[in-house]
Amino acid sequence: MKTYLKSSFILIIMLFLVVLTACSVIDTGSDSKSNSARSVEKNKSDQKLKIGLTLGTLSNPFFVSMSKGAKEATKEMGAELITVSADYDLAKQTSQIEDFITKEVDLILLNAVDSKGIAAAVQQAKSAGIPVIAVDVAAEGGVDSVVTSDNYQAGKIAGEYMIKQLKGKGNIAIIEGPPVSAVTDRINGFEEAIKKSEIKVIAKQNGEGNREKALSATENILQAHSKGSIDAIFAINDPEALGVKIAQEQAEREKEFFIVGVDGAPEAVEALKEKKSLTATSAQHPDEMMKKALEIGKDVLDGKKVDKLVKVPVELVTQENVNNYKGW
């Protein structure tokens, strides 16, 4: 009996030791896994930031300047920059954002081709934990911040300039653009400025933000309105303004009306210096806008609170003060 009890006691001790050893192995494995996860997190934190930038188009000098500003700023940050052009194609820009998500970028800078249409893509990025900063135009879908020129001011000062030049009365046309907030704000600012004057908008056409479409739109307006019936044309950006100028010259109506644009683009500056029909442009600062967007994006990544809307001031450049304009 004593021998049986002794054997049972030894067996219990052995079983206890086996269980204790197993627990020890499990705990060690858990610690090893935890250390491995921390190592991965550390390695990830040591990697440089990866930033995706999708622009409306790279055929417009304005967006080229934005791209240049982003490149300079990310170089100073030691970050990697992936820049793509959406060519004013919503489906293409949506695909680009999805690609950024797949590449696991840390931050997306978005120059939306359609402020409302891009919302679903923005939501996808946000669901993936990627901050999105809208640049130049607003975007729906829950962006962390919007950095833009004061586009309402750009339209307003263009309208005030036109009132002064026309002495408060005349017939004008407007060349509109893509369905984005920047364009809407410019039109609103311009129309607010002229509403108390005797200036009448006799035509509106969509130039889609580029020279060729604006040229065609202006040709349609000039065919529909006889010589002497138009006093000025407001274009929502400088590529459009230059398209208007070409259509005007081809129709031999240079002396009939003057043109006002928005951007302060290099080609527009040269046209102002010619002292012909392009007489003014509300100048933006695209490179500085992009640098500000990156600064805000970095703050978001660092967990800092940021303003939902940041407006960069614009200035009116005319034939009279163009030599004092710094340019891009």
C-alpha positions in Angstrom: 0.0 0.0 0.0 2.8 2.3 0.9 4.6 1.4 -2.3 1.4 2.3 -4.3 1.0 5.7 -2.5 4.7 6.5 -3.1 4.4 5.7 -6.8 1.2 7.8 -7.1 2.9 10.8 -5.4 5.9 10.5 -7.8 3.5 10.4 -10.8 1.7 13.5 -9.6 4.9 15.4 -9.2 6.0 14.4 -12.7 2.7 15.5 -14.2 3.0 18.9 -12.4 6.5 19.4 -13.8 5.3 18.6 -17.3 2.5 21.1 -17.1 4.8 23.8 -15.6 7.3 23.3 -18.4 4.5 23.5 -21.1 3.3 26.8 -19.6 6.8 28.1 -19.6 7.2 27.2 -23.3 3.8 29.0 -24.1 4.8 32.1 -22.2 8.2 32.2 -23.9 6.5 31.9 -27.3 4.2 34.7 -26.4 7.0 37.0 -25.4 8.9 36.1 -28.6 5.8 37.0 -30.7 5.4 40.2 -28.8 9.0 41.2 -29.3 8.7 40.3 -33.0 5.7 42.6 -33.3 7.5 45.4 -31.6 10.5 44.9 -33.9 8.2 45.2 -36.9 6.7 48.4 -35.5 10.1 49.8 -34.8 11.3 48.9 -38.3 8.2 50.6 -39.8 8.7 53.7 -37.8 12.3 53.9 -39.0 11.2 53.9 -42.6 10.8 57.2 -44.4 7.3 58.4 -45.1 5.7 57.4 -48.4 3.4 60.1 -49.9 1.0 59.8 -52.8 0.1 62.9 -54.8 -2.6 62.8 -57.5 -3.0 66.0 -59.6 -5.8 67.0 -62.0 -3.4 67.2 -64.9 0.3 67.8 -65.5 -0.3 69.6 -68.8 -1.1 72.8 -66.9 1.9 74.8 -65.6 0.0 75.5 -62.4 0.0 71.8 -61.5 3.6 71.4 -62.6 4.4 74.1 -60.1 2.5 72.3 -57.4 4.4 69.1 -58.3 7.6 70.9 -58.0 6.7 72.4 -54.6 5.8 68.9 -53.4 9.0 67.5 -54.6 11.1 70.1 -52.8 9.1 69.8 -49.6 9.3 66.0 -49.5 13.0 66.1 -50.2 13.5 68.3 -47.2 11.3 65.9 -45.1 13.3 62.9 -46.3 10.1 61.4 -47.6 9.3 59.4 -50.8 6.9 61.0 -53.2 4.7 59.3 -55.8 3.2 61.8 -58.2 0.5 60.9 -60.8 -1.7 62.8 -63.2 -5.4 62.1 -63.4 -5.9 64.0 -66.7 -9.2 65.3 -65.4 -10.6 61.7 -65.4 -12.5 60.8 -62.2 -12.3 57.0 -62.9 -8.5 57.3 -63.3 -8.1 59.4 -60.2 -10.2 56.9 -58.2 -7.9 54.1 -59.5 -4.9 56.1 -58.5 -6.1 56.4 -54.9 -6.8 52.7 -54.8 -3.3 52.1 -56.0 -1.9 54.4 -53.2 -3.9 52.3 -50.7 -2.4 49.1 -52.1 1.1 50.6 -51.9 0.4 51.5 -48.2 1.3 55.1 -48.5 1.3 57.1 -45.3 -0.4 60.2 -46.7 -2.4 61.2 -49.7 -2.4 64.6 -51.3 -5.4 65.0 -53.5 -6.1 67.6 -56.2 -9.6 66.4 -57.0 -10.9 66.4 -60.5 -14.5 66.2 -59.2 -15.1 67.4 -55.6 -18.2 65.3 -55.0 -17.3 62.3 -57.3 -14.1 61.5 -55.5 -15.8 61.0 -52.1 -16.0 57.2 -52.3 -12.2 56.9 -53.0 -11.5 59.3 -50.1 -13.6 57.1 -47.8 -11.6 54.0 -48.9 -8.3 55.7 -48.0 -9.7 56.9 -44.7 -11.0 53.4 -43.9 -7.4 52.1 -44.6 -6.1 54.6 -42.0 -4.5 56.9 -44.5 -4.9 60.7 -44.0 -6.0 62.7 -47.0 -5.3 66.4 -47.6 -7.2 68.1 -50.4 -5.1 70.6 -52.2 -6.3 73.5 -54.5 -9.9 72.2 -54.4 -12.1 70.8 -51.7 -13.1 67.1 -51.8 -15.9 65.2 -50.1 -15.5 61.9 -48.3 -14.0 63.0 -45.0 -10.6 64.7 -45.9 -8.5 65.8 -42.9 -8.0 69.3 -44.3 -8.3 71.4 -47.4 -5.5 73.7 -48.5 -6.5 76.1 -51.2 -6.0 79.5 -52.7 -8.7 82.0 -51.7 -10.6 81.3 -54.9 -13.6 83.5 -53.9 -11.1 86.3 -53.5 -9.6 85.4 -56.9 -12.9 85.8 -58.6 -13.9 88.9 -56.7 -10.8 90.9 -57.5 -11.1 89.9 -61.1 -14.7 91.2 -61.1 -13.7 94.4 -59.4 -11.0 95.0 -61.9 -13.5 94.4 -64.8 -16.0 96.9 -63.3 -13.2 99.5 -63.1 -12.1 98.9 -66.7 -15.6 98.9 -68.1 -16.7 101.9 -65.9 -19.5 99.8 -64.4 -21.4 98.7 -67.5 -21.0 96.3 -70.5 -21.6 92.9 -71.9 -19.3 90.0 -70.9 -18.9 86.3 -71.2 -17.6 83.7 -68.8 -15.5 80.6 -69.6 -16.2 78.1 -66.8 -14.4 74.9 -65.9 -14.5 71.5 -64.2 -17.0 70.8 -61.4 -14.7 71.5 -58.5 -14.9 73.9 -55.6 -12.1 76.2 -56.8 -14.0 76.9 -60.0 -17.3 77.4 -58.2 -15.8 79.8 -55.7 -14.1 81.8 -58.4 -17.4 82.2 -60.3 -19.3 83.0 -57.1 -16.7 85.7 -56.2 -16.7 87.2 -59.7 -20.5 87.3 -59.9 -20.8 88.7 -56.4 -18.5 91.5 -57.5 -20.3 92.5 -60.6 -23.9 92.0 -59.4 -24.4 95.6 -58.3 -23.0 97.0 -61.6 -24.6 97.3 -65.0 -22.4 94.5 -66.4 -24.4 91.7 -68.1 -23.2 88.2 -68.6 -24.5 87.4 -72.1 -22.8 83.9 -72.5 -21.3 81.1 -70.5 -19.4 78.1 -71.8 -17.3 75.4 -70.2 -13.7 75.5 -71.2 -12.9 72.4 -69.0 -9.8 74.1 -67.6 -7.7 73.8 -70.7 -6.6 75.9 -73.7 -8.1 73.8 -76.5 -11.6 73.5 -75.0 -11.6 77.2 -74.1 -10.6 78.1 -77.6 -13.5 76.1 -79.0 -15.9 77.5 -76.4 -14.9 81.0 -77.3 -15.3 80.3 -81.0 -18.9 79.3 -80.3 -19.5 82.5 -78.3 -18.0 84.7 -81.0 -20.0 83.1 -83.7 -23.2 83.6 -81.7 -22.4 87.3 -80.9 -21.5 89.8 -83.6 -18.6 92.1 -83.5 -18.9 95.0 -81.0 -21.3 93.0 -78.7 -18.7 91.7 -76.2 -16.6 94.0 -74.0 -14.7 91.4 -71.8 -14.3 87.7 -71.1 -13.5 86.2 -67.7 -11.8 82.8 -67.8 -11.5 80.7 -64.6 -7.8 79.9 -65.2 -4.9 81.1 -67.4 -4.8 78.2 -69.9 -8.4 79.0 -70.7 -7.6 82.8 -70.9 -4.9 82.0 -73.4 -7.3 79.8 -75.4 -9.7 82.8 -75.5 -6.9 85.0 -76.7 -6.1 82.6 -79.6 -9.8 82.4 -80.6 -10.0 86.2 -80.4 -7.0 86.7 -82.7 -8.2 84.1 -85.2 -11.5 85.9 -85.4 -9.6 89.3 -85.7 -11.5 90.7 -82.8 -8.4 91.6 -80.6 -9.5 95.3 -80.1 -13.1 94.5 -79.3 -12.7 93.0 -75.8 -10.2 92.3 -73.1 -9.5 89.1 -71.1 -9.0 88.4 -67.4 -7.8 85.0 -66.1 -6.7 83.3 -62.9 -3.4 81.7 -61.9 -0.5 84.0 -62.7 1.0 81.4 -65.0 4.3 82.0 -66.8 2.7 82.2 -70.2 0.0 84.6 -68.9 2.7 86.8 -67.5 4.4 86.9 -70.9 1.1 87.8 -72.5 0.5 90.6 -70.0 3.9 92.0 -70.9 2.8 92.2 -74.5 0.2 94.7 -73.4 -2.5 93.3 -75.7 -5.9 91.8 -74.9 -5.0 89.8 -71.8 -5.0 92.5 -69.2 -5.0 90.8 -65.8 -4.9 87.6 -63.9 -5.6 86.8 -60.2 -2.3 85.1 -59.3 -2.0 82.1 -57.1 1.0 80.5 -55.4 0.8 76.8 -56.1 4.2 75.7 -54.8 3.6 77.4 -51.4 0.1 75.9 -51.3 1.6 72.4 -51.7 4.3 73.0 -49.1 1.6 74.1 -46.7 -0.5 70.9 -47.5 2.5 68.7 -46.7 3.1 70.6 -43.4 -0.5 70.0 -42.4 -0.3 66.4 -43.5 2.7 65.8 -41.3 0.9 67.3 -38.4 -2.0 64.9 -38.9 0.4 62.0 -38.9 1.9 63.3 -35.7 -1.5 63.4 -34.1 -1.8 67.2 -34.0 -5.0 69.1 -34.4 -5.2 70.9 -37.8 -7.5 73.5 -39.4 -10.1 72.0 -41.7 -9.7 74.8 -44.2 -6.6 76.9 -45.0 -6.8 79.6 -47.6 -3.7 81.0 -49.3 -4.1 84.7 -50.4 -4.0 85.7 -54.1 -2.9 88.9 -55.8 -4.1 90.7 -58.9 -1.4 91.0 -61.6 -2.0 93.5 -64.4 -0.2 94.9 -67.4 0.7 97.8 -65.1 2.3 95.9 -62.2 3.4 92.7 -64.0 7.1 93.6 -63.7 6.8 93.6 -59.9 5.3 90.1 -59.9 7.5 87.4 -58.5 5.9 84.6 -60.4 6.2 80.8 -59.9 
